[in-house]
Amino acid sequence: MADSSTSPDTEGDADRSDVQESADAEEIETDSDVDTTSNAAPDGDEPTDEELLAEIESQYDFDDFGPSDMAEMSVDEWEAAFDADSWITGAELIDRVEQELLARIAQREVFAVLERVDAGEGDELLLAYSDQDYALIYPDGGVEGTGTVLRDVKPSIALCSMEEYDPQIPPEGDFLLPHPDEVPEQSSEIGNLMIQLIAGAQLLAAVGLIGVSLYFGVTGSGGQGTALITGVAGFAFGVIALFLFVTVANARLSDRFRSEEYRGRLRSIGLEDGERPDFLPIEDPDAQLRPVRERNRNGD
């Protein structure tokens, strides 16, 4: 009897133990599968350095590599394509960036004034600034600043830090930002003159056709409807002439507006009175700043 009373409890405990062990085994197996999957996934997604370099070489033409290409590259592409241990720094980097930016200013790719900054102990920084923004370039390749100038300068710094890159050579002569009084009132008049000649011919045709229409209407000569047809044609030529004259007038007004706006920007960076913008991060601009070329300032 004793055996029959204790037997069910013993069997129940054994069953529960087997179920618990089975559940623990399944949990361990599941965790192992998850870990294996999570560890293995990245290996198949991330390209190797060789694959990334091959992709970069197929996407960019390094024989004609410029600031616009540099701006498009990501950090990973930059690190894969160029050897960081061979980057140029120090005074040589400042000289190379200065040369590159002078050429880009001459090409009107960058609107900025360039000046050297005396940082003490013989060190010099390079400062590029416009009427609203600036970029301060350090010998180690670092840069701080704001706005469009900073955006335009960054690719040039990266390129000039590469031994393989030859900075552009600025042209000879007076090529930097002009004095406000030197900005022409309007662009070339050749195009406007041609449009005016065409408009004048259209106006003469309009006058002639309207005159013929009136003559036919008064005298009653010509075929039926001739006076109406010539009158409508004359009116059409007159509308065309008016449209062309308005186009020329609008172009001239636009040129004057752009010229005045450009003069205002030049005055704001001190090319007329020599006063530099207030937002520059230099404690004593008059003592610490030295123009890269006198033509940058009001020095001639």
C-alpha positions in Angstrom: 0.0 0.0 0.0 2.8 2.4 0.9 4.3 1.9 -2.5 1.1 2.6 -4.3 0.5 5.9 -2.3 4.0 7.4 -3.0 4.4 6.3 -6.5 2.2 9.0 -8.2 4.1 11.9 -6.4 7.5 10.5 -7.5 6.4 10.1 -11.1 4.9 13.6 -11.1 8.1 15.1 -9.8 10.1 13.2 -12.5 7.7 14.5 -15.2 8.0 18.1 -14.0 11.8 17.8 -13.9 11.9 16.4 -17.5 9.7 19.3 -18.7 11.9 21.9 -17.0 15.1 20.4 -18.4 13.6 20.4 -21.9 12.5 24.0 -21.6 15.9 25.1 -20.4 17.6 23.3 -23.3 15.3 24.9 -25.9 15.9 28.4 -24.4 19.7 27.9 -24.5 19.5 26.6 -28.1 17.3 29.6 -29.1 19.7 32.1 -27.4 22.6 30.5 -29.2 20.8 30.8 -32.6 20.1 34.5 -32.0 23.6 35.2 -31.0 25.0 33.4 -33.9 22.7 35.2 -36.3 23.4 38.6 -34.8 27.1 38.0 -35.0 27.1 36.7 -38.5 24.9 39.4 -40.1 27.3 42.3 -40.2 30.0 40.2 -41.8 27.9 39.8 -44.9 26.7 43.5 -45.1 29.9 45.5 -44.7 32.2 45.7 -47.7 35.9 45.1 -47.3 38.4 47.9 -47.7 39.4 46.5 -51.2 35.7 46.5 -52.3 35.1 50.0 -51.1 38.3 51.3 -52.7 37.3 49.7 -56.0 33.9 51.3 -55.8 35.5 54.7 -55.1 37.9 54.4 -58.0 35.0 53.6 -60.4 32.9 56.5 -59.1 35.6 59.3 -59.1 38.2 60.4 -61.6 41.3 61.0 -59.5 43.2 62.4 -62.6 40.7 65.3 -62.5 39.8 65.4 -58.9 38.6 68.8 -57.6 36.8 70.5 -54.7 33.4 69.5 -56.0 34.4 65.8 -55.9 35.9 66.2 -52.5 32.6 67.7 -51.2 30.7 64.6 -52.4 32.9 62.0 -50.6 31.8 60.5 -47.3 34.2 60.1 -44.4 34.5 56.3 -45.0 35.3 56.9 -48.7 37.9 59.5 -47.8 39.6 57.2 -45.2 39.7 54.3 -47.7 41.0 56.4 -50.6 43.8 58.4 -48.9 46.5 57.6 -46.5 46.1 59.7 -43.4 49.8 59.2 -42.4 51.0 61.1 -45.5 48.8 64.2 -45.1 50.5 67.6 -45.3 50.2 69.9 -42.3 51.9 73.0 -40.9 53.0 76.1 -42.7 53.2 74.1 -46.0 49.5 73.3 -45.7 48.6 77.0 -45.1 50.7 78.0 -48.2 49.0 75.4 -50.4 45.5 76.3 -49.2 46.2 80.0 -49.8 47.3 79.3 -53.3 44.3 77.1 -54.0 41.8 79.7 -52.6 43.4 82.5 -54.5 42.9 80.6 -57.8 39.2 79.8 -56.9 38.6 83.5 -56.0 40.0 84.5 -59.4 37.6 82.0 -61.0 34.8 83.5 -58.9 34.1 80.1 -57.4 34.6 81.6 -53.9 33.6 85.1 -52.7 36.0 85.9 -50.0 38.9 88.0 -48.8 42.0 86.1 -47.7 44.2 87.3 -44.8 47.0 85.7 -42.7 46.5 85.7 -38.9 49.5 86.1 -36.6 48.9 83.4 -33.9 52.1 84.2 -32.0 55.3 82.2 -31.7 55.8 82.4 -35.4 52.7 80.5 -36.3 50.2 81.8 -38.9 46.6 80.9 -39.6 44.6 81.6 -42.8 41.4 83.5 -42.6 38.8 83.7 -45.4 35.7 85.8 -44.9 32.9 87.4 -46.8 30.2 89.9 -45.8 28.3 87.2 -43.7 30.5 84.2 -43.2 34.1 83.2 -42.4 36.5 80.2 -42.2 39.6 80.1 -40.0 42.1 77.5 -41.1 44.7 76.0 -38.8 48.1 74.5 -39.7 47.0 71.0 -38.5 44.2 71.0 -41.1 41.4 72.0 -38.7 38.9 74.7 -39.6 36.2 76.6 -37.9 33.7 79.0 -39.3 30.2 79.5 -40.6 28.1 79.5 -43.7 29.0 79.5 -47.4 32.7 80.3 -46.9 33.2 77.4 -44.6 31.4 75.1 -47.0 33.6 76.3 -49.9 36.9 76.1 -48.0 36.6 72.6 -46.5 37.1 70.7 -49.8 40.2 72.8 -50.6 41.8 72.0 -47.3 41.2 68.3 -47.7 42.7 68.3 -51.2 45.7 70.5 -50.3 46.6 68.1 -47.5 47.2 65.4 -50.0 50.7 65.0 -51.5 49.3 63.8 -54.8 47.3 67.0 -55.3 48.8 70.0 -57.0 47.0 73.3 -55.9 45.8 75.5 -58.7 48.0 78.3 -59.7 46.4 81.8 -59.5 46.7 84.0 -62.5 49.0 87.0 -62.7 47.7 90.5 -62.4 44.7 92.1 -60.7 42.2 89.2 -60.2 40.9 89.4 -56.7 37.7 91.0 -55.5 37.3 94.5 -57.1 36.8 97.8 -55.4 33.0 98.7 -55.2 33.5 101.6 -57.6 35.0 99.3 -60.2 31.9 97.2 -60.6 30.3 98.1 -63.9 26.7 99.4 -63.9 25.6 96.7 -66.3 26.8 93.7 -68.3 27.6 93.8 -72.0 25.1 95.7 -74.1 25.6 93.6 -77.3 22.7 91.3 -76.4 20.4 94.2 -75.5 21.3 96.1 -78.6 20.5 93.1 -80.8 17.1 92.8 -79.2 16.4 96.5 -79.6 17.2 96.3 -83.3 14.8 93.4 -83.7 12.1 95.3 -81.7 12.7 98.3 -83.9 12.1 96.3 -87.0 9.0 94.8 -85.5 7.7 98.3 -84.7 8.4 99.6 -88.2 6.5 96.7 -89.6 3.6 97.3 -87.3 3.4 101.0 -88.2 3.5 100.1 -91.9 0.8 97.4 -91.7 -1.5 99.6 -89.7 -1.0 102.4 -92.2 -1.8 100.1 -95.1 -4.9 98.9 -93.2 -6.1 102.4 -92.7 -5.5 103.3 -96.4 -7.5 100.2 -97.6 -10.2 101.1 -95.2 -10.5 104.7 -96.3 -10.2 104.2 -100.0 -12.0 100.8 -100.2 -9.2 99.4 -102.4 -7.8 96.0 -102.0 -9.7 92.7 -101.7 -12.4 92.0 -99.2 -11.1 91.8 -95.7 -7.6 93.0 -96.7 -7.9 96.0 -94.4 -8.8 93.8 -91.4 -6.0 91.3 -92.1 -3.3 93.9 -92.4 -4.6 95.7 -89.3 -4.5 92.6 -87.2 -1.0 91.7 -88.5 0.2 95.3 -87.7 -1.2 95.0 -84.1 0.5 91.7 -83.6 3.9 93.1 -84.7 3.3 96.0 -82.4 2.7 93.7 -79.4 5.9 91.8 -80.2 7.9 95.0 -80.4 6.5 96.2 -77.1 7.4 92.8 -75.5 11.0 93.0 -76.7 11.5 96.6 -75.5 10.1 95.6 -72.1 12.5 92.7 -72.0 15.5 94.9 -72.6 14.3 97.4 -69.9 13.9 94.6 -67.4 17.3 93.2 -68.2 18.9 96.6 -67.6 17.1 97.1 -64.3 18.2 93.6 -63.2 21.8 94.4 -64.1 21.7 97.6 -62.1 20.1 95.8 -59.1 22.7 93.0 -59.2 25.5 95.5 -59.5 24.3 97.5 -56.5 23.9 94.4 -54.5 27.4 93.2 -55.3 28.8 96.7 -54.4 27.0 96.4 -51.1 28.7 93.1 -50.3 32.1 94.4 -51.2 31.6 97.4 -49.0 30.5 95.1 -46.1 33.8 93.3 -46.2 35.8 96.5 -46.0 37.0 96.9 -49.6 35.9 100.6 -49.6 36.6 101.9 -46.1 39.0 99.2 -44.8 36.8 98.2 -41.9 36.5 94.5 -41.4 33.3 92.8 -40.4 32.6 92.6 -36.7 31.9 88.9 -36.6 35.5 87.8 -37.3 36.9 85.7 -34.4 40.1 87.9 -34.1 40.7 89.9 -30.9 42.8 92.6 -32.6 42.3 92.5 -36.4 44.5 95.5 -37.2 47.5 94.0 -35.3 47.0 90.3 -36.1 45.7 90.3 -39.7 47.9 90.7 -42.8 46.4 90.8 -46.3 47.6 87.9 -48.5 47.7 90.4 -51.3 47.2 94.2 -51.1 44.5 94.0 -53.6 42.3 92.2 -51.0 42.1 95.4 -49.0 41.8 99.1 -49.8 45.5 99.4 -50.2 46.0 100.6 -53.8 
